[in-house]
Amino acid sequence: MLEEDPARRPSLAVILDYAQYLAPAGDLGGLARAQSTNLVSEKVSGLANAAGETGQSAQMVRDHAGELARQAEALRGQVDQFLSRIRAA
């Protein structure tokens, strides 16, 4: 798994806003609210990590597609040369 980038972690304000959204007003006590906030923080952090991994995977696919395009172009040139020799013979 990738190392967590602290700059990509959601702010405490975002986490608290999300926790308040999940819990009806006045429904949770202090300890339960803290546990809920911690759970939300873990889930948001997990989503951020998954998004980072997805971005890296997409970059790898892009890199490999570029290499495949270069190889296809080289093969096209070799086939053209081969066909030229056949025609000349």
C-alpha positions as CSV (number, residue, x, y, z in Angstrom):
1,M,0.0,0.0,0.0
2,L,1.2,3.5,-0.6
3,E,2.6,5.7,2.1
4,E,0.0,8.3,3.3
5,D,0.7,11.9,2.1
6,P,-0.2,14.2,5.1
7,A,-1.0,17.0,2.6
8,R,-3.8,14.9,1.2
9,R,-5.5,14.2,4.5
10,P,-8.8,16.0,5.0
11,S,-8.8,18.8,7.5
12,L,-10.4,18.3,10.9
13,A,-13.1,20.8,9.9
14,V,-14.1,18.7,7.0
15,I,-14.2,15.5,9.1
16,L,-16.3,17.2,11.8
17,D,-18.7,18.6,9.2
18,Y,-19.1,15.1,7.7
19,A,-19.6,13.5,11.2
20,Q,-22.3,16.1,12.0
21,Y,-24.0,15.3,8.7
22,L,-24.0,11.6,9.6
23,A,-25.4,12.0,13.1
24,P,-28.7,13.7,13.9
25,A,-28.3,16.8,16.1
26,G,-28.1,15.9,19.8
27,D,-28.2,12.2,19.1
28,L,-24.7,11.3,20.0
29,G,-22.8,11.7,23.3
30,G,-19.3,13.1,23.5
31,L,-17.5,9.7,23.4
32,A,-19.8,8.3,20.6
33,R,-19.3,11.5,18.6
34,A,-15.5,11.2,19.0
35,Q,-15.6,7.6,17.8
36,S,-17.8,8.5,14.9
37,T,-15.5,11.3,13.9
38,N,-12.5,8.9,14.1
39,L,-14.4,6.4,11.9
40,V,-15.2,9.1,9.4
41,S,-11.6,10.2,9.4
42,E,-10.4,6.7,8.7
43,K,-12.9,6.3,5.9
44,V,-12.0,9.6,4.3
45,S,-8.3,8.8,4.6
46,G,-8.9,5.4,3.0
47,L,-10.7,7.1,0.1
48,A,-7.9,9.5,-0.3
49,N,-5.4,6.6,-0.5
50,A,-7.5,4.7,-3.0
51,A,-7.8,7.8,-5.1
52,G,-4.0,8.2,-5.0
53,E,-3.5,4.6,-6.0
54,T,-6.0,5.0,-8.9
55,G,-4.1,8.0,-10.1
56,Q,-0.8,6.1,-10.1
57,S,-2.4,3.2,-11.9
58,A,-3.8,5.5,-14.6
59,Q,-0.4,7.0,-15.1
60,M,1.1,3.5,-15.5
61,V,-1.5,2.6,-18.1
62,R,-0.8,5.9,-19.9
63,D,3.0,5.2,-19.9
64,H,2.5,1.7,-21.2
65,A,0.1,2.8,-23.9
66,G,2.7,5.3,-25.1
67,E,5.4,2.6,-25.2
68,L,3.1,0.3,-27.1
69,A,2.4,3.1,-29.6
70,R,6.1,3.6,-30.2
71,Q,6.6,-0.1,-30.7
72,A,3.7,-0.2,-33.2
73,E,5.2,2.7,-35.2
74,A,8.6,0.9,-35.3
75,L,6.9,-2.3,-36.4
76,R,5.0,-0.4,-39.1
77,G,8.3,0.9,-40.5
78,Q,9.8,-2.5,-40.6
79,V,6.8,-4.0,-42.4
80,D,6.9,-1.1,-44.9
81,Q,10.6,-1.8,-45.6
82,F,9.9,-5.5,-46.0
83,L,7.0,-4.9,-48.4
84,S,9.2,-2.4,-50.4
85,R,11.9,-5.1,-50.7
86,I,9.3,-7.7,-51.9
87,R,7.9,-5.3,-54.5
88,A,11.5,-4.5,-55.7
89,A,12.4,-8.2,-56.1
